[in-house]
């Protein structure tokens, strides 16, 4: 039996009192004390896990001032804070056991763009790519780049002094900070910007904040006094990050001082940055990328310095492991033509070289490099196998998209050991990189470890991720050993262990890098800003006399908790366990399919990463209660009366399972995560597993039974469609259904029905024996149409037109008998029923499959269910039947048909979420098909329409469903003439009809029109 689960992680009394006082103050932001919210913020993109006390979401700077001012009172001086943005840190940068200050939910505005002077003013929670969206119309971009740019915030970039591709040309974040506005530990506000040295003589000239005056004067004096030691001690690196940048607070001739350089890279340990004024870079007029292919990763590394000497803008390198993982991912379809294989050769390394600037300059540099590469290939030099050039901007962005996804792709490595981040952003002088990497590899090879490598060789930064199993205690110990070895190795080569992503928990290596004297200066600066060590304590340095750092390499890791879950349970929930926290599901863009529930709520609990984290804790708590989850999944529900009682007591009795349910029921089951997530986390899969177990203890809502039974009841309702529609579509019935069941806007059954439309038609009257009697050579002329519940009963005209199209193409359609697919039952977690339905349908379809005639389905979600959920649940019992999507089938058919002349027709195709992520080449296939029929098809990239099967029909989801539609579909539809709109998903067409007021055509209907011209 599923027991009541309690986490026993209650708030400490001082934090509870503080949060109560904050609620009574003028603070206007959100305060989230839910255990689920705390768990989601307990991890980032690292191996660490620190559970915070609560999460604050300030709406403005005043909220942060109020929070810190309250905490400055004697009663709350033990309360600590850590500012957080996108949560993309790779070494626990923003993790804390205190309070999280998450600025990403509300403080995400672009406040001012000054194109004339080339600067922008933003709030700290703005996502980097969102900022560039706002700047693009002005001809500028914020140039420091990073792989997580679609979810990393500007505040996070400033706090880690982030940089990435092209940093030799574009620099780091600190090179672009013109001014900062921050809230200090006492709640006061400090503005920082470059100051002439002469102004420092009078504190009133530098700030009207007394604490700010002290900070500026003291830091300026210390850094000037220690200038010689700083120059001698700090490594000479483009990517050098100290945490507190003592070297650059003064300019080279000591005429200008800027405290912002201390704050940039401080990881929230000195102040809470709320606003930034940033300088901008003009967009280049011309870009060109050369993808150079090598016989080995070492060849790619050793060739890089000569590429840098060619004055390129970017040199990015990936090894064969990353390339091979990319080939298995959804991202590869977009770049395969740009990174083609070299006949007879194996590509084991790749350098992606970009030139950017004015047209003449780029063309000259490109021609020069091509001449050199061609000669090297002809002579067999430098390990160069070949190269490809593209000057198409969208193609260049696709290449970068593949490279940016490399971080997450490594998490898709098979086996228990996964490449992880802990020593993966080391920096050494670029000319020493190849030798350094050879020694680095020797260290890892000495421990018999696999690893992936990629990075910015032009800056001497290479990301190396050794594969370890953090559930294995010995591997956790090995992480410490390797960290120490790498830290020593970087010093040997004049480099640094934290060259790009900040220190996080690696502050313990500071003294060996800076020396005791300068490390003492860093401690003094921390003490000036935060004497009680309450801002992100335990990171970088601690004030003197406050003891050792709270956190180090050995601090609590996710693996400590995960290993409490038995291996057999971990194996039963692989999607839950494999989430590595890369956070791609936090993508800010409303035009990206993943993840609609996060986009519409802004709540990280409502995301694939959040859901996986909550499920891991659920599995851990069940094990702590001695419950065998695998056995529980096969158990029968409690008796009705017991479930009624448990449900009635749900408000009284805390049960952690309710928090998991709250997260999972917000999922749209669109399956975008299963395709777009680098490690293929399939939330609908483990959502169904959880529902199946949860409802053994509690009552199911009535709407679940309605949805799960729809496939079985539709044939009965279609026997009297007008009567059914009258009974269900009148206002009184709709009101009752909404109030009693929680279901809204249910579509009407088709009238006439499919059976009536095809009365007497040759496609009716399926007879297996007659089909078996057809000679083998004649069977290729037949097409078997697989019915689905939605199109057959709610859009029967589409099925008719598909049959007419098949006939128009000179083929013979056969309508297979209707068989429930089972997807609605799977979505609602009726797993036993789904398994029975799936086996029944699979048995039938396998029987038909033996005919050797193509089987084709219309709705993408239902067809793909045959491939995914059927295989998952039935295993080998699924058989080998294949149901093709209409576009897959047509792509083969048109090979034998003459192409039609151009007819001047134009269409725009809107894809279904499941379709576009599971089959990313679908748009290209439809485009090719329409071109064959003499028409031009344009595909648009959009987010979820908000319907997602029956999600949008559930009353509790109605507002979110509408908001999702408005995010990307509504405005895109408004720009296109209605006859040109084509939508392949039934649920998407239903949503357009509901909120746009018209029913769009399916691509098959447009093709029939073209075929009849």
Secondary structure as GFF3:
##gff-version 3
##sequence-region A 1 1013
A	DSSP	alpha_helix	13	24	.	.	.	ID=ss1
A	DSSP	beta_strand	30	32	.	.	.	ID=ss2
A	DSSP	alpha_helix	35	40	.	.	.	ID=ss3
A	DSSP	beta_strand	54	57	.	.	.	ID=ss4
A	DSSP	alpha_helix	61	71	.	.	.	ID=ss5
A	DSSP	three_ten_helix	74	76	.	.	.	ID=ss6
A	DSSP	beta_strand	81	84	.	.	.	ID=ss7
A	DSSP	beta_strand	99	102	.	.	.	ID=ss8
A	DSSP	beta_strand	110	114	.	.	.	ID=ss9
A	DSSP	beta_strand	119	123	.	.	.	ID=ss10
A	DSSP	alpha_helix	128	136	.	.	.	ID=ss11
A	DSSP	beta_strand	140	141	.	.	.	ID=ss12
A	DSSP	alpha_helix	154	160	.	.	.	ID=ss13
A	DSSP	alpha_helix	167	170	.	.	.	ID=ss14
A	DSSP	three_ten_helix	173	176	.	.	.	ID=ss15
A	DSSP	beta_strand	177	183	.	.	.	ID=ss16
A	DSSP	beta_strand	189	193	.	.	.	ID=ss17
A	DSSP	beta_strand	195	196	.	.	.	ID=ss18
A	DSSP	three_ten_helix	197	201	.	.	.	ID=ss19
A	DSSP	three_ten_helix	203	205	.	.	.	ID=ss20
A	DSSP	alpha_helix	210	225	.	.	.	ID=ss21
A	DSSP	alpha_helix	227	233	.	.	.	ID=ss22
A	DSSP	beta_strand	256	257	.	.	.	ID=ss23
A	DSSP	alpha_helix	260	263	.	.	.	ID=ss24
A	DSSP	beta_strand	272	279	.	.	.	ID=ss25
A	DSSP	beta_strand	281	282	.	.	.	ID=ss26
A	DSSP	beta_strand	286	294	.	.	.	ID=ss27
A	DSSP	alpha_helix	297	309	.	.	.	ID=ss28
A	DSSP	beta_strand	314	319	.	.	.	ID=ss29
A	DSSP	alpha_helix	320	327	.	.	.	ID=ss30
A	DSSP	three_ten_helix	330	334	.	.	.	ID=ss31
A	DSSP	beta_strand	349	357	.	.	.	ID=ss32
A	DSSP	alpha_helix	359	379	.	.	.	ID=ss33
A	DSSP	beta_strand	384	390	.	.	.	ID=ss34
A	DSSP	alpha_helix	393	404	.	.	.	ID=ss35
A	DSSP	alpha_helix	406	409	.	.	.	ID=ss36
A	DSSP	three_ten_helix	410	412	.	.	.	ID=ss37
A	DSSP	beta_strand	418	419	.	.	.	ID=ss38
A	DSSP	beta_strand	426	427	.	.	.	ID=ss39
A	DSSP	three_ten_helix	430	432	.	.	.	ID=ss40
A	DSSP	alpha_helix	433	446	.	.	.	ID=ss41
A	DSSP	beta_strand	451	456	.	.	.	ID=ss42
A	DSSP	three_ten_helix	457	459	.	.	.	ID=ss43
A	DSSP	beta_strand	461	468	.	.	.	ID=ss44
A	DSSP	alpha_helix	473	492	.	.	.	ID=ss45
A	DSSP	three_ten_helix	504	509	.	.	.	ID=ss46
A	DSSP	alpha_helix	510	529	.	.	.	ID=ss47
A	DSSP	alpha_helix	558	562	.	.	.	ID=ss48
A	DSSP	alpha_helix	567	572	.	.	.	ID=ss49
A	DSSP	alpha_helix	574	578	.	.	.	ID=ss50
A	DSSP	three_ten_helix	584	586	.	.	.	ID=ss51
A	DSSP	alpha_helix	596	601	.	.	.	ID=ss52
A	DSSP	three_ten_helix	604	606	.	.	.	ID=ss53
A	DSSP	alpha_helix	608	624	.	.	.	ID=ss54
A	DSSP	alpha_helix	629	633	.	.	.	ID=ss55
A	DSSP	alpha_helix	640	648	.	.	.	ID=ss56
A	DSSP	alpha_helix	656	664	.	.	.	ID=ss57
A	DSSP	alpha_helix	672	676	.	.	.	ID=ss58
A	DSSP	alpha_helix	683	694	.	.	.	ID=ss59
A	DSSP	alpha_helix	702	717	.	.	.	ID=ss60
A	DSSP	three_ten_helix	718	720	.	.	.	ID=ss61
A	DSSP	alpha_helix	721	729	.	.	.	ID=ss62
A	DSSP	alpha_helix	731	740	.	.	.	ID=ss63
A	DSSP	alpha_helix	754	757	.	.	.	ID=ss64
A	DSSP	alpha_helix	768	772	.	.	.	ID=ss65
A	DSSP	three_ten_helix	776	781	.	.	.	ID=ss66
A	DSSP	beta_strand	782	786	.	.	.	ID=ss67
A	DSSP	alpha_helix	789	794	.	.	.	ID=ss68
A	DSSP	alpha_helix	796	808	.	.	.	ID=ss69
A	DSSP	beta_strand	812	815	.	.	.	ID=ss70
A	DSSP	alpha_helix	823	827	.	.	.	ID=ss71
A	DSSP	alpha_helix	831	849	.	.	.	ID=ss72
A	DSSP	beta_strand	854	857	.	.	.	ID=ss73
A	DSSP	alpha_helix	860	867	.	.	.	ID=ss74
A	DSSP	alpha_helix	869	874	.	.	.	ID=ss75
A	DSSP	three_ten_helix	875	878	.	.	.	ID=ss76
A	DSSP	beta_strand	883	885	.	.	.	ID=ss77
A	DSSP	alpha_helix	886	893	.	.	.	ID=ss78
A	DSSP	three_ten_helix	894	896	.	.	.	ID=ss79
A	DSSP	beta_strand	905	910	.	.	.	ID=ss80
A	DSSP	alpha_helix	913	918	.	.	.	ID=ss81
A	DSSP	alpha_helix	922	932	.	.	.	ID=ss82
A	DSSP	beta_strand	935	940	.	.	.	ID=ss83
A	DSSP	three_ten_helix	951	953	.	.	.	ID=ss84
A	DSSP	three_ten_helix	955	957	.	.	.	ID=ss85
A	DSSP	alpha_helix	958	964	.	.	.	ID=ss86
A	DSSP	pi_helix	965	969	.	.	.	ID=ss87
A	DSSP	alpha_helix	970	974	.	.	.	ID=ss88
A	DSSP	three_ten_helix	978	980	.	.	.	ID=ss89
A	DSSP	beta_strand	981	983	.	.	.	ID=ss90
A	DSSP	alpha_helix	986	996	.	.	.	ID=ss91
A	DSSP	alpha_helix	1003	1012	.	.	.	ID=ss92
###
